[in-house]
């Protein structure tokens, strides 16, 4: 009976993947998955890799991997008479999500993002972003349907499923949009600073076209719109320590996922001569309501940033899962600017 319950839970997770977008625990390292407008934040050319793996492969296999690149560009011709600063950027991201030990369900996505930020005042920016892409989902040859379950033997592949008219794959376009506000003081000289923090907040809507993702030719299953709300603050506690509390709320298909927590940047080395040789230590913790605690540790050195995180399951499922959760790794590389500090790290890019 216990095995049957676990099997049903794993099957329900598989079907939930049909109507839910992939989400990383280190969402602050995958900003375009949070809001397309983040591509408009001023920054150098950068590339990032993220990978998320479910650690108990004997019970259920899951892997999510993505590669993203962001390139800034000038759009000063739009504001020839303006003395304010404006920034633009394009981003390309591809991901693959695999569920099941034999790849029973595989999703592939390719997304392109265009964003532009406008300076509203000395410390205020507003960014707008648009995103479009292509999603393809494939059913593996060993995918099991509910009608193939037998009380005596479990899933029996010799049983012909009642849904044999389903296609092996489905594909569809997807479109998203977002708006992001930045309050920043880190570019100002210390004598002119009124506040010792930066902040940001925004909202984005993914799958606004609600594409049909059904595997059945005569059935329509619309992918629900995913609304994502994010806020964050960077507080400079000292010359060595910055605290960055963040929150992400995702609502899709009447389901809510809320992640909230804080991470810290700790600068090591000689503060009198801060350079890329200074190692930045990253530590953080988050809570995904009703699901898990997330711990993160990482570092930044020269133009590379690396972070590792682990999800500690807090639901009743942890007993069947033997306490195992999900592990995640992220790596980011930023190309040095040929024009000095033209773009820098960003207004408040929500990445360590």
C-alpha positions as CSV (number, residue, x, y, z in Angstrom):
1,X,0.0,0.0,0.0
2,X,2.9,2.3,0.8
3,X,4.5,1.7,-2.6
4,X,1.1,2.3,-4.3
5,X,0.8,5.7,-2.5
6,X,4.3,6.7,-3.5
7,X,3.6,5.7,-7.1
8,X,0.5,7.8,-7.2
9,X,2.4,10.8,-5.8
10,X,5.1,10.4,-8.4
11,X,2.5,10.1,-11.1
12,X,0.7,13.2,-9.9
13,X,4.0,15.1,-9.9
14,X,4.6,14.0,-13.5
15,X,1.2,15.2,-14.7
16,X,1.6,18.5,-12.8
17,X,4.7,19.1,-15.0
18,X,2.2,19.3,-17.9
19,X,0.8,22.6,-16.6
20,X,3.5,24.1,-14.5
21,X,6.6,26.1,-15.5
22,X,10.0,25.1,-14.3
23,X,11.3,27.0,-11.2
24,X,14.7,27.1,-9.7
25,X,15.4,27.3,-6.0
26,X,18.2,29.7,-6.9
27,X,15.8,32.0,-8.7
28,X,18.0,35.0,-8.0
29,X,20.6,33.4,-10.4
30,X,18.0,33.0,-13.2
31,X,16.5,36.5,-13.3
32,X,14.9,36.1,-16.8
33,X,12.9,33.2,-15.5
34,X,11.6,35.6,-12.8
35,X,11.0,38.7,-15.0
36,X,12.0,39.4,-18.6
37,X,12.6,43.1,-17.6
38,X,15.8,42.1,-15.8
39,X,17.6,41.8,-19.2
40,X,17.3,45.6,-19.4
41,X,19.4,46.1,-16.2
42,X,22.8,47.6,-17.1
43,X,25.4,44.8,-17.1
44,X,28.3,43.4,-19.0
45,X,27.9,40.4,-21.3
46,X,27.4,37.3,-19.2
47,X,26.7,33.6,-19.4
48,X,25.2,31.4,-16.8
49,X,24.5,27.7,-16.3
50,X,22.1,26.2,-13.8
51,X,21.3,22.6,-13.0
52,X,18.7,21.2,-10.6
53,X,18.6,17.4,-9.7
54,X,16.3,15.4,-7.5
55,X,18.7,13.5,-5.2
56,X,16.6,10.3,-4.7
57,X,16.7,8.8,-8.2
58,X,15.5,5.4,-6.8
59,X,12.1,6.9,-6.1
60,X,11.7,9.5,-8.8
61,X,14.2,11.1,-11.3
62,X,14.1,14.8,-12.1
63,X,16.6,17.1,-13.7
64,X,16.3,20.7,-14.9
65,X,19.2,22.4,-16.7
66,X,19.5,25.8,-18.4
67,X,22.0,28.0,-20.2
68,X,21.5,31.7,-20.5
69,X,23.4,34.6,-22.2
70,X,22.7,38.3,-21.8
71,X,24.2,41.0,-24.1
72,X,23.7,44.8,-23.5
73,X,23.4,47.3,-26.3
74,X,23.0,51.0,-26.6
75,X,19.8,52.7,-27.6
76,X,20.9,56.3,-27.1
77,X,19.5,57.2,-30.5
78,X,16.0,57.1,-28.9
79,X,17.0,59.8,-26.4
80,X,19.3,62.2,-28.3
81,X,18.4,65.2,-26.2
82,X,18.1,63.4,-22.9
83,X,20.7,63.7,-20.1
84,X,19.4,60.6,-18.3
85,X,20.8,57.1,-18.6
86,X,19.0,54.3,-20.4
87,X,20.0,50.7,-20.9
88,X,18.9,47.9,-23.1
89,X,19.7,44.2,-23.3
90,X,18.9,41.0,-25.2
91,X,19.0,37.5,-23.7
92,X,18.7,34.0,-25.0
93,X,18.0,31.0,-22.8
94,X,17.5,27.3,-23.4
95,X,16.5,24.7,-20.9
96,X,15.7,21.0,-20.7
97,X,13.5,19.4,-18.0
98,X,13.4,15.6,-17.6
99,X,11.1,13.6,-15.4
100,X,11.3,9.8,-14.9
101,X,14.1,7.3,-14.8
102,X,13.6,6.6,-18.5
103,X,12.8,10.1,-19.5
104,X,9.0,9.5,-19.4
105,X,8.5,13.2,-20.0
106,X,11.1,15.6,-21.4
107,X,10.5,19.3,-22.0
108,X,12.8,21.5,-24.1
109,X,12.5,25.3,-24.2
110,X,14.2,28.1,-26.2
111,X,13.5,31.7,-25.1
112,X,14.5,35.1,-26.4
113,X,14.2,38.3,-24.3
114,X,14.3,42.0,-25.2
115,X,14.3,44.6,-22.4
116,X,14.8,48.3,-22.0
117,X,15.2,50.4,-18.8
118,X,14.5,54.1,-18.5
119,X,15.9,56.4,-15.9
120,X,13.1,58.3,-14.2
121,X,15.3,60.2,-11.8
122,X,18.7,60.2,-10.2
123,X,18.0,57.0,-8.3
124,X,14.9,55.6,-10.0
125,X,14.7,53.3,-13.1
126,X,11.8,51.4,-14.7
127,X,12.5,48.4,-17.0
128,X,10.2,46.7,-19.5
129,X,10.8,43.3,-20.9
130,X,9.2,41.0,-23.6
131,X,10.0,37.4,-24.0
132,X,9.0,34.8,-26.7
133,X,10.0,31.2,-27.2
134,X,9.3,27.7,-28.3
135,X,8.5,24.7,-26.0
136,X,8.5,21.1,-27.0
137,X,7.4,18.2,-24.8
138,X,8.1,14.6,-25.5
139,X,6.6,11.4,-24.0
140,X,9.1,8.6,-23.5
141,X,8.6,5.1,-24.8
142,X,8.2,3.8,-21.2
143,X,5.6,6.4,-20.1
144,X,2.8,4.7,-18.1
145,X,-0.8,5.8,-18.1
146,X,-3.2,5.2,-15.2
147,X,-5.1,2.5,-17.1
148,X,-2.0,0.4,-17.3
149,X,-1.9,0.0,-13.5
150,X,-2.8,-3.4,-12.0
151,X,-3.4,-4.0,-8.3
152,X,-1.6,-7.3,-8.6
153,X,1.5,-6.4,-10.6
154,X,1.7,-2.6,-10.5
155,X,2.3,-0.9,-13.9
156,X,2.0,-3.5,-16.6
157,X,3.4,-2.4,-20.0
158,X,1.5,-5.3,-21.7
159,X,-1.8,-3.6,-21.0
160,X,-2.8,-1.4,-23.9
161,X,-3.7,2.1,-22.5
162,X,-7.0,3.6,-23.3
163,X,-5.3,6.7,-24.5
164,X,-3.2,5.2,-27.3
165,X,-4.3,7.9,-29.7
166,X,-2.1,10.5,-27.9
167,X,0.8,11.9,-29.8
168,X,4.3,11.3,-28.7
169,X,5.1,15.0,-28.5
170,X,3.5,18.4,-28.4
171,X,5.0,21.8,-29.2
172,X,3.8,25.4,-28.9
173,X,4.9,29.1,-28.8
174,X,4.9,31.0,-25.6
175,X,5.0,34.8,-24.9
176,X,5.7,36.7,-21.6
177,X,6.1,40.2,-20.4
178,X,7.2,42.0,-17.3
179,X,7.9,45.3,-15.6
180,X,10.5,46.0,-13.0
181,X,11.3,49.0,-10.8
182,X,14.8,49.8,-9.4
183,X,15.8,52.2,-6.6
184,X,19.6,52.4,-6.6
185,X,22.1,54.5,-4.7
186,X,25.3,52.4,-5.2
187,X,26.4,54.5,-8.2
188,X,26.4,57.7,-6.1
189,X,29.3,59.1,-4.1
190,X,29.1,58.5,-0.4
191,X,28.7,62.1,0.5
192,X,25.6,62.3,-1.7
193,X,23.9,59.1,-0.5
194,X,20.8,59.5,1.6
195,X,20.2,55.8,1.9
196,X,22.4,52.8,2.5
197,X,20.4,50.4,0.5
198,X,19.1,49.5,-3.0
199,X,15.8,47.9,-3.8
200,X,13.7,46.5,-6.6
201,X,10.3,45.1,-7.2
202,X,8.3,43.9,-10.2
203,X,5.7,41.7,-11.8
204,X,5.7,39.5,-14.8
205,X,3.2,37.3,-16.6
206,X,4.4,34.2,-18.4
207,X,2.4,32.2,-21.1
208,X,0.1,35.2,-21.7
209,X,-1.0,33.5,-25.0
210,X,-2.1,30.4,-23.0
211,X,-0.9,27.9,-25.6
212,X,-2.5,24.5,-26.1
213,X,-0.1,21.9,-24.6
214,X,-2.3,18.8,-25.1
215,X,-0.9,15.6,-26.4
216,X,-4.3,14.7,-27.8
217,X,-5.3,15.9,-31.3
218,X,-8.9,16.5,-30.4
219,X,-8.4,17.8,-26.9
220,X,-7.4,21.4,-25.8
221,X,-5.4,21.9,-22.7
222,X,-4.4,25.5,-22.2
223,X,-1.2,26.3,-20.3
224,X,-2.2,28.7,-17.5
225,X,-0.7,32.1,-17.2
226,X,2.0,32.2,-14.5
227,X,2.1,35.5,-12.5
228,X,5.4,36.1,-10.8
229,X,5.9,38.9,-8.2
230,X,9.4,39.6,-6.9
231,X,10.9,42.1,-4.4
232,X,14.4,42.5,-2.9
233,X,16.6,44.8,-0.9
234,X,20.4,45.1,-0.8
235,X,21.4,46.5,2.5
236,X,25.1,47.5,3.0
237,X,25.7,46.7,6.7
238,X,29.4,47.5,6.4
239,X,32.2,47.7,3.9
240,X,32.6,43.9,4.1
241,X,29.0,42.7,4.5
242,X,25.8,43.1,2.4
243,X,22.5,41.5,3.2
244,X,20.0,40.8,0.4
245,X,16.6,39.6,1.5
246,X,14.4,38.5,-1.5
247,X,10.9,37.1,-2.1
248,X,9.3,35.4,-5.1
249,X,5.6,34.6,-5.3
250,X,4.5,32.5,-8.2
251,X,0.8,31.9,-8.9
252,X,-0.2,29.5,-11.7
253,X,-3.3,27.4,-12.2
254,X,-4.6,28.5,-8.8
255,X,-1.4,27.1,-7.1
256,X,0.8,29.4,-5.1
257,X,4.6,29.0,-4.5
258,X,6.2,31.5,-2.2
259,X,10.0,31.6,-1.6
260,X,11.4,34.1,0.9
261,X,14.8,34.3,2.5
262,X,18.1,36.2,2.6
263,X,21.6,35.8,1.4
264,X,24.8,37.6,2.4
265,X,27.9,38.8,0.5
266,X,31.0,38.8,2.6
267,X,34.1,40.5,1.0
268,X,37.4,39.0,2.1
269,X,40.9,40.4,1.5
270,X,42.2,44.0,1.6
271,X,39.4,46.5,1.6
272,X,41.8,49.4,0.9
273,X,42.4,47.9,-2.6
274,X,39.3,46.1,-3.6
275,X,39.7,44.3,-6.9
276,X,38.7,41.1,-8.6
277,X,41.2,39.3,-6.4
278,X,38.9,39.8,-3.5
279,X,37.0,36.6,-2.8
280,X,33.3,37.2,-2.1
281,X,31.7,34.5,0.1
282,X,28.0,33.9,-0.4
283,X,25.7,32.2,2.2
284,X,22.0,32.2,2.3
285,X,18.8,30.5,3.4
286,X,15.2,30.5,2.1
287,X,11.9,28.9,2.9
288,X,9.5,27.6,0.3
289,X,6.2,27.7,2.1
290,X,4.7,24.3,2.8
291,X,7.5,22.5,1.0
292,X,11.2,22.9,2.0
293,X,14.1,24.9,3.5
294,X,16.8,25.9,1.1
295,X,20.4,26.5,2.0
296,X,23.0,28.1,-0.3
297,X,26.8,28.6,-0.2
298,X,29.0,30.0,-2.9
299,X,31.8,32.4,-3.9
300,X,32.7,35.0,-6.5
301,X,36.3,35.3,-7.7
302,X,37.5,37.4,-10.6
303,X,34.7,37.1,-13.3
304,X,33.3,33.8,-12.1
305,X,30.5,33.1,-9.6
306,X,29.6,29.7,-8.2
307,X,26.8,28.6,-5.9
308,X,25.5,25.4,-4.5
309,X,22.1,24.9,-2.8
310,X,20.1,22.1,-1.3
311,X,16.4,21.7,-0.6
312,X,15.5,20.1,2.7
313,X,12.0,18.7,2.4
314,X,9.6,19.6,5.2
315,X,6.5,17.8,4.0
316,X,5.3,14.3,5.0
317,X,6.8,13.0,1.8
318,X,10.3,13.3,3.4
319,X,9.7,10.0,5.3
320,X,9.1,8.1,2.1
321,X,11.9,10.0,0.4
322,X,14.4,9.1,3.2
323,X,15.0,12.8,3.9
324,X,16.4,13.5,0.5
325,X,15.6,16.7,-1.4
326,X,16.9,18.5,-4.5
327,X,20.4,19.8,-5.2
328,X,21.2,22.8,-7.4
329,X,24.3,24.3,-8.8
330,X,24.8,27.6,-10.7
331,X,27.8,29.1,-12.5
332,X,28.1,32.5,-14.0
333,X,30.8,34.2,-16.1
334,X,30.9,37.9,-16.9
335,X,33.0,39.2,-19.7
336,X,35.2,42.1,-18.7
337,X,34.2,45.4,-20.4
338,X,36.6,46.7,-23.0
339,X,35.5,50.3,-22.2
340,X,36.3,50.2,-18.5
341,X,33.3,50.2,-16.2
342,X,30.7,51.1,-18.8
343,X,28.0,48.8,-17.6
344,X,29.3,47.5,-14.3
345,X,27.4,44.8,-12.5
346,X,24.0,46.3,-12.8
347,X,21.6,48.6,-11.0
348,X,20.6,45.8,-8.6
349,X,20.8,42.6,-10.6
350,X,19.2,40.0,-8.3
351,X,22.2,37.7,-8.6
352,X,25.1,37.3,-6.2
